Amino acid sequence: MTGTIFVRPGVKLWVRTVSFGWILEELRSRITEENRAALTAALQAYDAEGMEWLRADELDANAFRTFGREFDELTSKLQDEQPTSDLLPFLEQVQAAIHDDPRWLAA
C-alpha cells in the first residue's frame, strides 16, 4: 500500500503507507491556530474520506505556502534527528515539487 501526496495538478508522489502515516502525524502535531485552515484542508481527504491522500494541489496560494513551510520544518526535523533515514530522499523530492510550484514562487 502507498500514500499519495498531490502537490499540484500533474504532480503526485507516492510513499509507503507507514511513511505516509508518519508524515500525517508530523503535520497534525504542527497544527496551530495560524496554520489550522491550511493543514486541515491538506489532511481533509484522509481525515474525512479515508483516502490515503494528502492534497496540496487544491490549496490556494496562502494555504499552499503555509503547508510548504510546515513540510519544510518536518523535513528539517528528520534531517536533524535521523540524517540517514530512508524517508529523507522522498521528503526532499516533495520539497522540490513544493518549491517549484507557482504558488510557492509567488511569495
FISE-248438 format. One record per residue (C-alpha): residue in one letter; chain; x negated, y negated, z negated. Coordinates in pm, 1 decimal, decimal comma. Each point is the difference from the previous one (the first is absolute). Example, Ala and Ser with C-alpha at 12.3 -4.5 7.8 and 13.67 -1.06 7.14 Angstrom:
2
ATOM:a:A:-1230,0:450,0:-780,0
ATOM:s:A:-137,0:-344,0:66,0
! end
This chain:
107
ATOM:m:A:0,0:0,0:0,0
ATOM:t:A:-104,5:-355,0:61,9
ATOM:g:A:100,4:-349,4:-96,0
ATOM:t:A:12,6:-274,7:259,3
ATOM:i:A:-92,8:-364,0:-36,2
ATOM:f:A:162,8:-217,1:265,2
ATOM:v:A:-218,3:-310,3:26,6
ATOM:r:A:158,6:-163,0:304,3
ATOM:p:A:191,3:118,6:307,0
ATOM:g:A:-213,0:259,3:173,2
ATOM:v:A:-245,4:32,4:-290,1
ATOM:k:A:70,4:276,9:-247,5
ATOM:l:A:-249,3:201,6:-197,9
ATOM:w:A:43,8:343,0:-158,0
ATOM:v:A:-146,6:124,2:-325,2
ATOM:r:A:46,9:318,8:-197,9
ATOM:t:A:289,8:-3,7:-243,0
ATOM:v:A:-205,3:4,0:-321,2
ATOM:s:A:-197,8:-305,6:117,5
ATOM:f:A:319,1:-170,2:109,1
ATOM:g:A:140,0:51,9:-349,7
ATOM:w:A:-311,3:-160,0:-150,5
ATOM:i:A:40,3:-304,2:228,2
ATOM:l:A:366,9:-36,4:-96,1
ATOM:e:A:-76,6:20,5:-370,9
ATOM:e:A:-283,8:-250,3:31,3
ATOM:l:A:226,9:-245,5:180,4
ATOM:r:A:276,3:49,6:-257,7
ATOM:s:A:-245,1:-65,3:-282,1
ATOM:r:A:-81,5:-337,2:157,6
ATOM:i:A:356,6:-130,9:16,7
ATOM:t:A:37,7:-342,0:-160,2
ATOM:e:A:268,7:-263,8:25,3
ATOM:e:A:-201,8:-174,6:272,7
ATOM:n:A:-40,4:304,9:224,9
ATOM:r:A:311,6:199,6:-93,2
ATOM:a:A:200,9:-82,5:315,0
ATOM:a:A:-284,9:88,9:236,4
ATOM:l:A:-101,6:324,9:-167,3
ATOM:t:A:358,4:111,2:-58,4
ATOM:a:A:74,7:-56,6:369,0
ATOM:a:A:-307,5:201,1:102,7
ATOM:l:A:100,9:284,3:-236,1
ATOM:q:A:369,7:-5,7:97,0
ATOM:a:A:-8,9:290,3:249,1
ATOM:y:A:-157,7:226,6:-260,1
ATOM:d:A:186,4:-116,3:-308,7
ATOM:a:A:349,5:-38,6:143,8
ATOM:e:A:-0,9:241,5:292,0
ATOM:g:A:-246,6:269,5:-107,3
ATOM:m:A:-210,7:-40,3:313,0
ATOM:e:A:-376,5:54,6:-24,1
ATOM:w:A:-49,5:-349,5:142,1
ATOM:l:A:-150,2:-327,4:-108,9
ATOM:r:A:145,6:-271,4:225,1
ATOM:a:A:-203,8:-315,6:48,3
ATOM:d:A:104,0:-32,4:364,6
ATOM:e:A:330,5:-166,9:-86,9
ATOM:l:A:-138,8:-250,2:-253,3
ATOM:d:A:0,2:-369,9:81,3
ATOM:a:A:-335,6:-180,8:5,9
ATOM:n:A:4,1:-104,7:-366,4
ATOM:a:A:100,7:343,4:-126,9
ATOM:f:A:-251,3:165,3:232,2
ATOM:r:A:-285,8:-213,4:-133,1
ATOM:t:A:106,4:80,5:-356,7
ATOM:f:A:7,4:370,0:84,2
ATOM:g:A:-340,1:-30,8:169,1
ATOM:r:A:-159,3:-167,3:-300,8
ATOM:e:A:130,9:272,2:-231,3
ATOM:f:A:-123,6:268,6:239,3
ATOM:d:A:-343,0:-166,7:4,8
ATOM:e:A:-7,7:5,9:-379,6
ATOM:l:A:93,2:366,6:-28,5
ATOM:t:A:-271,3:82,8:255,9
ATOM:s:A:-255,8:-202,0:-198,1
ATOM:k:A:103,6:180,5:-317,0
ATOM:l:A:-64,4:338,8:157,3
ATOM:q:A:-332,4:-120,0:147,1
ATOM:d:A:-110,2:-104,8:-348,9
ATOM:e:A:130,3:304,6:-186,9
ATOM:q:A:-61,6:277,8:254,0
ATOM:p:A:-236,9:-122,2:272,6
ATOM:t:A:-25,4:348,1:153,9
ATOM:s:A:376,0:62,3:18,5
ATOM:d:A:122,3:169,5:316,9
ATOM:l:A:291,8:-245,3:-1,3
ATOM:l:A:-216,5:-310,1:52,3
ATOM:p:A:-40,3:32,6:380,3
ATOM:f:A:378,1:17,8:34,7
ATOM:l:A:56,0:-302,5:-225,4
ATOM:e:A:-260,7:-193,8:197,4
ATOM:q:A:177,5:96,7:322,8
ATOM:v:A:327,8:-135,0:-139,5
ATOM:q:A:-178,4:-317,1:-112,9
ATOM:a:A:-143,4:-49,9:348,8
ATOM:a:A:347,8:35,9:151,3
ATOM:i:A:140,9:-248,6:-252,5
ATOM:h:A:-278,0:-251,4:60,8
ATOM:d:A:50,8:29,7:376,6
ATOM:d:A:372,1:-72,1:-21,0
ATOM:p:A:120,4:-342,8:123,7
ATOM:r:A:190,7:-49,7:-327,7
ATOM:w:A:-325,5:31,6:-194,6
ATOM:l:A:-197,1:-212,1:244,8
ATOM:a:A:254,3:-283,1:-20,5
ATOM:a:A:-83,1:-59,5:-366,9
! end
